[in-house]
C-alpha cells in the first residue's frame, strides 16, 4: 500500500511541477508574443482556468506528500519527504500571499477595463512564478530522492 501511495504521489506532484514549468517557460512566452490584446486576454483566460484547478492540485499534492511522510516514517528517506512537504507548503504560502492576489485581478481584465500598470503587474506575477517554480522543482527532486 505504501508503494502505491508513493507512486501516485510522485505522479501527481510531478505532473503539477510539469504544468507550472510549462506555464513559466512555454505558455507565458507564447501569450506574450501574441499581437495586440490577444496575449492579455489569453493570460486572463489562463488565470481563470488554472486558478480554478491549481489550488486543489497544490493542496492535494501537499496532503499526499504529508501522507507519504507519515506512512513512511522510520523508513529510509523520511526526512527528505518531510523536507519536500515543507517546500510544498512554502509554495502554497507563496501562492496565497504573492501570486493569487495578482491572478485574481488579472483574470478579470479586458482591454477595456485593465489598469494602466497591467503589464507591470503581469511581470511581477511572472517573477514570483519563477521563484515558485524553483521551489516546486526542489520539492519534487527532494521528494523523489526521499522515496527512492
N, C-alpha and C positions, 0 to 999 in steps of 0.2 A: 504494500500500500504506500509506503514512504517513497519508493522508487517512482511510482505513478505520479504522486504529488510533485516530486522533483522535476519530472519530465514536463508535466503540464505547466508548472511554474516557469520553467526555463522557456518554453514556447511562448507563453502569454507575455512574459516580460520582454523576451527577445523581439517579438512582433511589435510591441509598443515602442521599444527603442528604435526599431527599423522605421516605423511610421514617423517618429519625431525627427530622425535623421533625414528622411525624405522631405519632410516639411522644410527643414533648415537648409538643405543643400540642393534640393531639386525644385520643389513646388514654389518656394518663395522667389527663386531666380526666374522661373517661368513667368509667374504672376507679375514680377517687377519689370519684365521685358515686354509685357503686352502694351499695345498702344492706348493712348488717351486714358479714359476712365475704366477700361476693362480690368486692369490689374487691381485697382482699388475695389471694384465690385467682386472680383474673384477672392480677394482677401476677406471681404465681408462674408461671402458665402462660406468660405472655408472656416472662418471663425464661428459661424452658426453651426455648421455640420460637425466639425471636430470639437467645438465647445460643448456639444451635447454628449458626445461619446467618450472623450478623454477623461473626464472626472471619474466615470465608472471604471475605466481601464486602469487609471492610476491607483485608485483606492483598491480595486480588485487585485492588482499586482502586489501592492503593499501587503494586503491580507494574505495572499498566497505565500509570499516570501516569509512573512512572520510565522505562518503555519509550518513552513519547512523548518524554520529555526526552532520552533517549539517541538515539532515531531522528531527532528533530528538532533536534539540536544544530546550531548555526550557522544556525538559521532565526530568523526574527522571532518574538519571544516566548519563546524557550527559557529565559530567566531566570525568567519568570513560571511556566512549567511546573515548573521546579525548585523554586520557592517553594511551589507547590501540593503538590508531593511532600513537602516539609519539613512543611507544615501537616498533611498526612495522616499522616505519621509521628508528629507530635505527638499527633494524635487516637488513634492506636494506643497510644502510651505512656500517655496519659491513661486509656484504656480498661483497659489491663492493670493499671495501678497504682491507679486510683481507683474505677472502676466495676465491673469484673469481680469483685473480692472481695465487694462488696455483693450483686451479682447472684447469685453462687454461693451465698450464704447464703439470699437471698430466694426463690430458685426452689425451695427445699426446704421452705419454711414452709407449714404448715397452721394452721387456727385452734387446733389442739391442741398444736402444738409451737413456735409462733413466740415469739420473745423479747419481753420487756416493752417494749423500745425499738424494736420493728419499725417503727413509724410514723416515728420519728426517722431510722432507717437508710434507709427509703424516701425520706424528704425529702432526705437527704444525697445519695442516688443521683440524684434529680431535679435538684438544684442542679448537680452535676457534669455531668449530661447536658446541661443548658442551656449550660454552658461548652463542652462538646464539640461541640454543635450549632453554636455560634458559630464555632468553629474550622473545622468542616466546611463551613459556608456560605462562609466566607472562602476556604477551599481551592478550592471549586467556582468561585467568582467569579474567583479568580486563574487557575485552570486555563482557564476559558472565555476570559478576556482574553488569555491566552498562546497559545491555539490559534486565535484569530480574527485 
